[in-house]
Amino acid sequence: MGDGIDSATDVVISIVMIFTARLINRPPSKKYVFGYEKAEGIATKILSLVIFYAGVQMLLSAIGSIFSNETKEIPSPIAIYVTLFSIAGKLLLASYQYKQGKKIRIVKIFEKKFAKGLTIICFFGIFRLWYKR
């Protein structure tokens, strides 16, 4: 569940940042004579709320799981497909961000490789559990 929340958070963050970057690059207009730079501050507030909400959800889920008396089940095969979809999405997103980053000379490759690595490790863990059934 944690990897799913992490992946969903990554997608939301990337979408908000792509939208914000496009908005900030607009030239000033009659309505916004000083430009759209304030959009960055608004986007940062939105992202902080998304990350905080995801963290609280993961914390509540973990606490509930720790104190639950129910037996833990092996993940269903759908978990493998969801993880593969997550890996593909992160690869596409990383390549898009890399191309955009080369344009503005900002590349966060290490962070994306680390996130993909964690997702791939989760995939193999789920696959191993499922295959042992």
KEMAR-719676 format. One record per residue (C-alpha): residue number from 1; residue in three letters; chain; x, z, y. Coordinates in nm, 4 decimals. Example, Ala and Ser with C-alpha at 12.3 -4.5 7.8 and 13.67 -1.06 7.14 Angstrom:
<node num="1" residu="Ala" chaine="A" xx="1.2300" zz="0.7800" yy="-0.4500"/>
<node num="2" residu="Ser" chaine="A" xx="1.3670" zz="0.7140" yy="-0.1060"/>
***
This chain:
<node num="1" residu="Met" chaine="A" xx="0.0000" zz="0.0000" yy="0.0000"/>
<node num="2" residu="Gly" chaine="A" xx="0.2861" zz="0.0797" yy="0.2345"/>
<node num="3" residu="Asp" chaine="A" xx="0.4319" zz="-0.2687" yy="0.2011"/>
<node num="4" residu="Gly" chaine="A" xx="0.0917" zz="-0.4218" yy="0.2711"/>
<node num="5" residu="Ile" chaine="A" xx="0.0502" zz="-0.2169" yy="0.5877"/>
<node num="6" residu="Asp" chaine="A" xx="0.4064" zz="-0.3049" yy="0.6905"/>
<node num="7" residu="Ser" chaine="A" xx="0.3445" zz="-0.6757" yy="0.6343"/>
<node num="8" residu="Ala" chaine="A" xx="0.0134" zz="-0.6688" yy="0.8219"/>
<node num="9" residu="Thr" chaine="A" xx="0.1780" zz="-0.4849" yy="1.1097"/>
<node num="10" residu="Asp" chaine="A" xx="0.4590" zz="-0.7439" yy="1.1191"/>
<node num="11" residu="Val" chaine="A" xx="0.2047" zz="-1.0248" yy="1.1394"/>
<node num="12" residu="Val" chaine="A" xx="0.0076" zz="-0.8593" yy="1.4200"/>
<node num="13" residu="Ile" chaine="A" xx="0.3248" zz="-0.7801" yy="1.6148"/>
<node num="14" residu="Ser" chaine="A" xx="0.4542" zz="-1.1350" yy="1.5808"/>
<node num="15" residu="Ile" chaine="A" xx="0.1246" zz="-1.2894" yy="1.6889"/>
<node num="16" residu="Val" chaine="A" xx="0.1023" zz="-1.0638" yy="1.9942"/>
<node num="17" residu="Met" chaine="A" xx="0.4649" zz="-1.1319" yy="2.0880"/>
<node num="18" residu="Ile" chaine="A" xx="0.4315" zz="-1.5099" yy="2.0482"/>
<node num="19" residu="Phe" chaine="A" xx="0.1176" zz="-1.5087" yy="2.2635"/>
<node num="20" residu="Thr" chaine="A" xx="0.2858" zz="-1.2847" yy="2.5223"/>
<node num="21" residu="Ala" chaine="A" xx="0.6016" zz="-1.4963" yy="2.5343"/>
<node num="22" residu="Arg" chaine="A" xx="0.3943" zz="-1.8066" yy="2.6034"/>
<node num="23" residu="Leu" chaine="A" xx="0.1962" zz="-1.6240" yy="2.8705"/>
<node num="24" residu="Ile" chaine="A" xx="0.5053" zz="-1.4871" yy="3.0454"/>
<node num="25" residu="Asn" chaine="A" xx="0.6618" zz="-1.8333" yy="3.0677"/>
<node num="26" residu="Arg" chaine="A" xx="0.3706" zz="-1.9694" yy="3.2720"/>
<node num="27" residu="Pro" chaine="A" xx="0.4464" zz="-2.0431" yy="3.6351"/>
<node num="28" residu="Pro" chaine="A" xx="0.2715" zz="-1.8322" yy="3.9017"/>
<node num="29" residu="Ser" chaine="A" xx="-0.0799" zz="-1.9415" yy="3.9913"/>
<node num="30" residu="Lys" chaine="A" xx="-0.3147" zz="-1.8807" yy="4.2817"/>
<node num="31" residu="Lys" chaine="A" xx="-0.4707" zz="-1.5906" yy="4.0943"/>
<node num="32" residu="Tyr" chaine="A" xx="-0.1354" zz="-1.4411" yy="3.9848"/>
<node num="33" residu="Val" chaine="A" xx="0.1043" zz="-1.5292" yy="4.2655"/>
<node num="34" residu="Phe" chaine="A" xx="0.3798" zz="-1.3048" yy="4.1263"/>
<node num="35" residu="Gly" chaine="A" xx="0.3585" zz="-1.4520" yy="3.7778"/>
<node num="36" residu="Tyr" chaine="A" xx="0.2587" zz="-1.3138" yy="3.4419"/>
<node num="37" residu="Glu" chaine="A" xx="0.5442" zz="-1.0695" yy="3.3782"/>
<node num="38" residu="Lys" chaine="A" xx="0.3064" zz="-0.7723" yy="3.3571"/>
<node num="39" residu="Ala" chaine="A" xx="0.1763" zz="-0.9171" yy="3.0308"/>
<node num="40" residu="Glu" chaine="A" xx="0.4897" zz="-0.7818" yy="2.8639"/>
<node num="41" residu="Gly" chaine="A" xx="0.3984" zz="-0.4252" yy="2.9547"/>
<node num="42" residu="Ile" chaine="A" xx="0.0429" zz="-0.4702" yy="2.8304"/>
<node num="43" residu="Ala" chaine="A" xx="0.1677" zz="-0.6256" yy="2.5052"/>
<node num="44" residu="Thr" chaine="A" xx="0.4095" zz="-0.3367" yy="2.4566"/>
<node num="45" residu="Lys" chaine="A" xx="0.1254" zz="-0.0864" yy="2.4890"/>
<node num="46" residu="Ile" chaine="A" xx="-0.0868" zz="-0.2818" yy="2.2399"/>
<node num="47" residu="Leu" chaine="A" xx="0.2018" zz="-0.2998" yy="1.9934"/>
<node num="48" residu="Ser" chaine="A" xx="0.2760" zz="0.0701" yy="2.0245"/>
<node num="49" residu="Leu" chaine="A" xx="-0.0862" zz="0.1474" yy="1.9373"/>
<node num="50" residu="Val" chaine="A" xx="-0.0773" zz="-0.0904" yy="1.6387"/>
<node num="51" residu="Ile" chaine="A" xx="0.2441" zz="0.0662" yy="1.5061"/>
<node num="52" residu="Phe" chaine="A" xx="0.1138" zz="0.4196" yy="1.5636"/>
<node num="53" residu="Tyr" chaine="A" xx="-0.2130" zz="0.3394" yy="1.3851"/>
<node num="54" residu="Ala" chaine="A" xx="-0.0279" zz="0.1848" yy="1.0901"/>
<node num="55" residu="Gly" chaine="A" xx="0.1992" zz="0.4870" yy="1.0658"/>
<node num="56" residu="Val" chaine="A" xx="-0.0924" zz="0.7300" yy="1.0686"/>
<node num="57" residu="Gln" chaine="A" xx="-0.2726" zz="0.5269" yy="0.8008"/>
<node num="58" residu="Met" chaine="A" xx="0.0370" zz="0.5285" yy="0.5797"/>
<node num="59" residu="Leu" chaine="A" xx="0.0811" zz="0.9030" yy="0.6320"/>
<node num="60" residu="Leu" chaine="A" xx="-0.2817" zz="0.9809" yy="0.5461"/>
<node num="61" residu="Ser" chaine="A" xx="-0.2656" zz="0.7548" yy="0.2410"/>
<node num="62" residu="Ala" chaine="A" xx="0.0559" zz="0.9177" yy="0.1193"/>
<node num="63" residu="Ile" chaine="A" xx="-0.0784" zz="1.2712" yy="0.1684"/>
<node num="64" residu="Gly" chaine="A" xx="-0.4000" zz="1.1805" yy="-0.0114"/>
<node num="65" residu="Ser" chaine="A" xx="-0.2023" zz="1.0285" yy="-0.2978"/>
<node num="66" residu="Ile" chaine="A" xx="0.0257" zz="1.3309" yy="-0.3324"/>
<node num="67" residu="Phe" chaine="A" xx="-0.2586" zz="1.5811" yy="-0.3555"/>
<node num="68" residu="Ser" chaine="A" xx="-0.4850" zz="1.3635" yy="-0.5701"/>
<node num="69" residu="Asn" chaine="A" xx="-0.5366" zz="1.4662" yy="-0.9317"/>
<node num="70" residu="Glu" chaine="A" xx="-0.6262" zz="1.1170" yy="-1.0466"/>
<node num="71" residu="Thr" chaine="A" xx="-0.3830" zz="0.9234" yy="-1.2622"/>
<node num="72" residu="Lys" chaine="A" xx="-0.1964" zz="0.6394" yy="-1.1013"/>
<node num="73" residu="Glu" chaine="A" xx="-0.2768" zz="0.2969" yy="-1.2408"/>
<node num="74" residu="Ile" chaine="A" xx="-0.0478" zz="-0.0005" yy="-1.2800"/>
<node num="75" residu="Pro" chaine="A" xx="-0.1143" zz="-0.2516" yy="-1.0018"/>
<node num="76" residu="Ser" chaine="A" xx="-0.3332" zz="-0.5470" yy="-1.0942"/>
<node num="77" residu="Pro" chaine="A" xx="-0.1949" zz="-0.9009" yy="-1.1098"/>
<node num="78" residu="Ile" chaine="A" xx="-0.3430" zz="-0.9675" yy="-0.7660"/>
<node num="79" residu="Ala" chaine="A" xx="-0.0727" zz="-0.7407" yy="-0.6224"/>
<node num="80" residu="Ile" chaine="A" xx="0.1879" zz="-0.9932" yy="-0.7356"/>
<node num="81" residu="Tyr" chaine="A" xx="0.0071" zz="-1.2766" yy="-0.5588"/>
<node num="82" residu="Val" chaine="A" xx="-0.0376" zz="-1.0739" yy="-0.2414"/>
<node num="83" residu="Thr" chaine="A" xx="0.3317" zz="-0.9856" yy="-0.2427"/>
<node num="84" residu="Leu" chaine="A" xx="0.4301" zz="-1.3509" yy="-0.2952"/>
<node num="85" residu="Phe" chaine="A" xx="0.2007" zz="-1.4481" yy="-0.0075"/>
<node num="86" residu="Ser" chaine="A" xx="0.3662" zz="-1.1814" yy="0.2062"/>
<node num="87" residu="Ile" chaine="A" xx="0.7129" zz="-1.3143" yy="0.1216"/>
<node num="88" residu="Ala" chaine="A" xx="0.6078" zz="-1.6709" yy="0.2078"/>
<node num="89" residu="Gly" chaine="A" xx="0.4521" zz="-1.5558" yy="0.5347"/>
<node num="90" residu="Lys" chaine="A" xx="0.7622" zz="-1.3614" yy="0.6319"/>
<node num="91" residu="Leu" chaine="A" xx="0.9853" zz="-1.6599" yy="0.5504"/>
<node num="92" residu="Leu" chaine="A" xx="0.7720" zz="-1.8904" yy="0.7666"/>
<node num="93" residu="Leu" chaine="A" xx="0.7614" zz="-1.6368" yy="1.0477"/>
<node num="94" residu="Ala" chaine="A" xx="1.1368" zz="-1.5770" yy="1.0309"/>
<node num="95" residu="Ser" chaine="A" xx="1.2111" zz="-1.9500" yy="1.0464"/>
<node num="96" residu="Tyr" chaine="A" xx="0.9767" zz="-1.9921" yy="1.3447"/>
<node num="97" residu="Gln" chaine="A" xx="1.1328" zz="-1.6957" yy="1.5240"/>
<node num="98" residu="Tyr" chaine="A" xx="1.4808" zz="-1.8247" yy="1.4451"/>
<node num="99" residu="Lys" chaine="A" xx="1.3990" zz="-2.1637" yy="1.5982"/>
<node num="100" residu="Gln" chaine="A" xx="1.2443" zz="-2.0015" yy="1.9038"/>
<node num="101" residu="Gly" chaine="A" xx="1.5315" zz="-1.7536" yy="1.9279"/>
<node num="102" residu="Lys" chaine="A" xx="1.7876" zz="-2.0337" yy="1.9320"/>
<node num="103" residu="Lys" chaine="A" xx="1.6081" zz="-2.1787" yy="2.2331"/>
<node num="104" residu="Ile" chaine="A" xx="1.6397" zz="-1.8542" yy="2.4294"/>
<node num="105" residu="Arg" chaine="A" xx="1.9546" zz="-1.7307" yy="2.2513"/>
<node num="106" residu="Ile" chaine="A" xx="1.7921" zz="-1.4264" yy="2.0951"/>
<node num="107" residu="Val" chaine="A" xx="1.7943" zz="-1.4019" yy="1.7167"/>
<node num="108" residu="Lys" chaine="A" xx="1.6921" zz="-1.0940" yy="1.5164"/>
<node num="109" residu="Ile" chaine="A" xx="1.7941" zz="-1.2382" yy="1.1806"/>
<node num="110" residu="Phe" chaine="A" xx="1.9217" zz="-0.9151" yy="1.0261"/>
<node num="111" residu="Glu" chaine="A" xx="1.5917" zz="-0.7361" yy="1.0800"/>
<node num="112" residu="Lys" chaine="A" xx="1.3900" zz="-1.0177" yy="0.9227"/>
<node num="113" residu="Lys" chaine="A" xx="1.6280" zz="-1.0502" yy="0.6247"/>
<node num="114" residu="Phe" chaine="A" xx="1.5992" zz="-0.6757" yy="0.5654"/>
<node num="115" residu="Ala" chaine="A" xx="1.2169" zz="-0.6884" yy="0.5749"/>
<node num="116" residu="Lys" chaine="A" xx="1.2096" zz="-0.9861" yy="0.3366"/>
<node num="117" residu="Gly" chaine="A" xx="1.4513" zz="-0.8040" yy="0.1058"/>
<node num="118" residu="Leu" chaine="A" xx="1.2239" zz="-0.5002" yy="0.0903"/>
<node num="119" residu="Thr" chaine="A" xx="0.9225" zz="-0.7184" yy="0.0143"/>
<node num="120" residu="Ile" chaine="A" xx="1.1093" zz="-0.8992" yy="-0.2628"/>
<node num="121" residu="Ile" chaine="A" xx="1.2149" zz="-0.5651" yy="-0.4134"/>
<node num="122" residu="Cys" chaine="A" xx="0.8503" zz="-0.4498" yy="-0.4061"/>
<node num="123" residu="Phe" chaine="A" xx="0.7467" zz="-0.7731" yy="-0.5766"/>
<node num="124" residu="Phe" chaine="A" xx="0.9912" zz="-0.7247" yy="-0.8620"/>
<node num="125" residu="Gly" chaine="A" xx="0.8865" zz="-0.3606" yy="-0.8984"/>
<node num="126" residu="Ile" chaine="A" xx="0.5188" zz="-0.4540" yy="-0.9222"/>
<node num="127" residu="Phe" chaine="A" xx="0.5965" zz="-0.7427" yy="-1.1583"/>
<node num="128" residu="Arg" chaine="A" xx="0.8019" zz="-0.5138" yy="-1.3820"/>
<node num="129" residu="Leu" chaine="A" xx="0.5226" zz="-0.2566" yy="-1.4006"/>
<node num="130" residu="Trp" chaine="A" xx="0.2624" zz="-0.5223" yy="-1.4708"/>
<node num="131" residu="Tyr" chaine="A" xx="0.4751" zz="-0.7037" yy="-1.7295"/>
<node num="132" residu="Lys" chaine="A" xx="0.5359" zz="-0.3821" yy="-1.9283"/>
<node num="133" residu="Arg" chaine="A" xx="0.1636" zz="-0.3447" yy="-1.9973"/>
***
